[in-house]
Amino acid sequence: MRYLIPLPLLNSVIINGIWLIFSWLVALNYAVIIALLALAAPLTWQSSCPKTACATWSPKTADG
């Protein structure tokens, strides 16, 4: 298989550059997913709160 560019050094630089960009994209996607999960966790917990453990304790039941 021939090199993309006749100079092997330049060809490896291009491949390394593509790999670097790809790894940065993967890292950014991972960071975005983690941030979305961190933001969505309290929202989902609040939405399911009345059905689960939060329903066992409320100001009404605490008063008696």
Order of alpha helices (4+ residues) and beta strands (2+ residues): alpha-alpha
